[in-house]
Every structure is written in structure tokens, then in C-alpha cells.
């Protein structure tokens, strides 16, 4: 009887000692694998900002205001130039590559970005005694490079993760058809966030871009593309 009682007491103790490491090991969460490269493809809808000031005043060479209840869209303050915005395409495409030199997992990290984004086609007609030549911008694309700080909370395996980012950069404006008569540059700031599952992700971003061109006269225009971006990260 004493031996049986001793065995009865020892069995729970042995099970507890041998089972504890297994329980601790099972409770440890899996850490997400660190990733270093991401490729993306995007579709955007571009909104103009301060269009009367940029580029219409640069092109007309005089202060411009909106024309209310008139057949044209804008006019100079003295009424000598009447302006119609015939075309401003809002939809565009783009693609890019992002490098994470310190890896992307959880917490903040640095992202280095490069890619292209279509610029809107713009067509403007001028009329009146002081009217400049009509303006047309078509088939142009911005090739951008930049950096961003990414705050990530990725999950292991195919679990759902999230991230947010803010950054900026510079770009060169070129014709998609190789016409070098249209040259320009720009600076931009961008912020957004998204969700991911394994290597796949989707992001929503807003980019404020200050675009500069030198033909037909030195002028600027501001674009605000709202972008939906699909990503593949390794």
C-alpha cells in the first residue's frame, strides 16, 4: 500500500514536469518571416488641386479666376483671356519596386521605393485678345524614387497583417512615347496603409505631387492621385 500511494503521488508530478515545456512551446506565437523586396501594380484616380493657379496662371501670364455661369471654365481677372479645360484625364496606371534594407516584419522599418506613375492628359484652350497658344499635355509619365517609414504588424504564414507608411521623393517627367521635347521634374509626399496575407497585399495611398515642366513656358501643376495598389512581397 505505501508503494501504491507513492506511485499515485508521483504520477501527477511527473506529468506536470514533462507537460509544462510542451505547453510553453505551444503558447509561443510564431514570428513573421522578415521580407526584403516588394513589387506593386497600381490604379489611380487623380484630382487636380489649385488648378486656376497652377498651371493656368503660369500659362496665361495673369491672375485667373473661376467663371461662374459662363460658357467657359476660367478667365483672367481683366477678362482678356477666356479659358476652357477640355481634357483632364483622372484615371492612370503605375508600377514599382520597394526595397526594405533592414527587412519588413513587425515594427518600424525603412523602405526605398522606385517606380512610375501616369500623369493626366491635359488639354486647355485659350481665347480672347491676349490669349496664349492652346496647351496640351499628353502621354507623359513620372519616374519616381523616394523613401518612406513603414510601421508594420505582419502575421506569420497566411495570417492577416497591416501596415502604414509615410514618405516622399523626387521624380523625372518623360513622354511615354520617347518624345524628349517634354521634360520636367517633380517632388512628392505620400502616405497610406494596407492589409496583407502572406506575400500578398493591398494598399490605399494618397500622393501630393508638385509637377514642373518647361514647355511651352515654365509652369507647374499639382496632382493628388488616390491610388489602389496590389503588392507581392518576398
N, C-alpha and C positions, 0 to 999 in steps of 0.2 A: 504493500500500500504506500509506504513512503516514496518508493521509486516511481510509482504511477503518479503520485501527486507532484513529484519533482518534474516529471516529463510534462505534465499538464501546465505547470507554471512556465517552463522553458519554451514551449512551442510558440506561444504568442510573442514572447520576447524575440526569438529568432526571426519570426515572420516580420515583426516590426523593423528589426535592424536591416534585414535584406530587402524589404519593400520600400524603405524610405528613399534610397538613391534612385530607384526606378521612378517613384512618384515625382521627385525633384527634377529628374531629367525630362519627364514628360511635360512638366509645367513650364519649362523654359521656352519662351517664344522663339520661333525661327527668325533669324535676321535676314532682311532682304539682301540679295546679291548686289554688290556695287557695280554700276553701269557707267560707261565712259563715252559712248557715241550715240547720237540720236539723229535720224533722218526724218524730214517732215514734208508734207504737201498741204497746201492751204487754199482756201477760197475766201475772198474778202468782199465786203461792201464798203465803198469809200464815200465819206461825207466831206464836202468842202467846208472850209472854215474861213470867215472874213474874206469872202471871195471878191467883194467890191474893192477892198483894199489891196488884196493880193490874188490875182495879178492885174485886175482891171485898171487900177490907178497907175500902176507901172506902165501898162501898155498905152493908156490914153494920155498919160503925162499930165493929169489934172485930177483933183478930188472927184470921187464918184459916189453917187447915192442911188438907192433903190428907186425905181419909177413905179409909183402906185397907180393902179388902174389905167395903165398906158399899154400900148401895143408892144413896147419894148421892155426889157427887164431892168436896165440901169441907164443912167445918163450922168454926164458931168454936171457939176453944180451950176455952171453957167448955161447949161442946155445946149452947148455947141456940139456935143458928141452924144449920139444915141447908141446904146449897146444892147445887142441880143446874144444871149448864151444859147447857141443852137444845140450843142452837144456837151454833155458831161457824163461819161460812162461810169457807172458806180461799181460794176462787178469786175473782179480781177482774179488772177491766179498767182501762185508763188510756190517756191520750194526752198529748202535749206538744210544745212547740216549744223549740229551743235556738238561741241566737244566739252566734256567735263574733266579737266585735268586732274582733279582730286577725287573724281568719282561721284556718282549720284546714288544716294541710298536714303538716309534719313537725316534731317537737319539741314543747315545752310551749306551751299557749295557755290563755286564759281562756274559759269557757263560762258563759253566763247562761241559766237554764232557767225555764220556766213550764209548768204542766200540771195534770192532775187524776189522782187515783187512788182507786178504790173502797175504802171501809173495810168490814171484815167485818160481817155481820149477827150480832148477839149477843143471845141470849135466856137469862136466868137466872131460876130460881125459888127462892124462899126459904120455909122452913117452920120452925116452932118458936115458942116463947113470945115471943121477941124479934125475930121476923122482920120485916124491912122489906118494902115492896111489891116485887113482881116487877120485874125490869129487862128492858127490850127496847130495842135499838138496831138500826134497820133503815133501809135506803135512804139511807145517808149517803155522802158523798164529800169528799175532801180536795183543796182547790185550793192548789197549792204554787208558790212561787217560790224560787229559790236560785241558787247559783254553784258552779262546780267548776273544778279544774285538770285539763286533759286533756293527756296525753302521747301524741302520735300518731306513727305511722310509716306514712303513707298511700303508695300507689303510684300512678304515672301510669296514665292510661287505665283499663282494667278489671282491672289487676293487684291482687293480694291485699295488703291492708294491715291494720294492727292499731292499737288504741288502748286506753288505760287511763285511768281518771278517779277522782277522789275529791272530795267536796264536801258541801254541806249547805244548809239553808234553813229557811224557815218556811211555814206554811200555815194556811188557814181551813177549818173543817169545816162543811159545809152539807148540807141534805137534797137529794137528787136530785129530789124532788117539790116543792120550794119551801117546805116547812114550816119556818118560821123559829123554831119552838119548840126546835129542836135547833141550838144554836150552840156552837162551840168553836174551838180553835186547836191548833197543834202545832208542834214543831220536829223536824228530822230530819237524819241524816247518811247518806250513800250512797257506795258505792264499787263498782267493777266494771270490765269491759273487754269488748272485742268485736273482730269482724273486719269488713272492708269490701271491696267490689269496685266501683269506680266510685262512683256515688251511693248504692248500696245497702249496707246494713249490718245486723248483728245484734249485740245486746249482752246480757250477763248481768249483772244488778246486784242488790245486797243493800241494803235501806234499813232503818235503825233509826229508828223514829218514836215520839215521846213525845206522845201524844194527850191533850188536856184538854177535858172537857165540864162544863157547869154544871148540867145537869138529869139525873135528879131531884134529885141532890145534886152538889156539886163532887167530881169524880173524874177519875182518869187511867187510861189503859191503854197498854201498849207493843205495837206490832205490828212484825213483821220480815218484810215481803214479799220473796220471792225472785222477781225479775222477768226475763222474757224479752222483749226489746224489738226490734222491727223499725224501722229508720231509713231515711229518704230525705234525703240531704244535697246542697245546692247551693252 
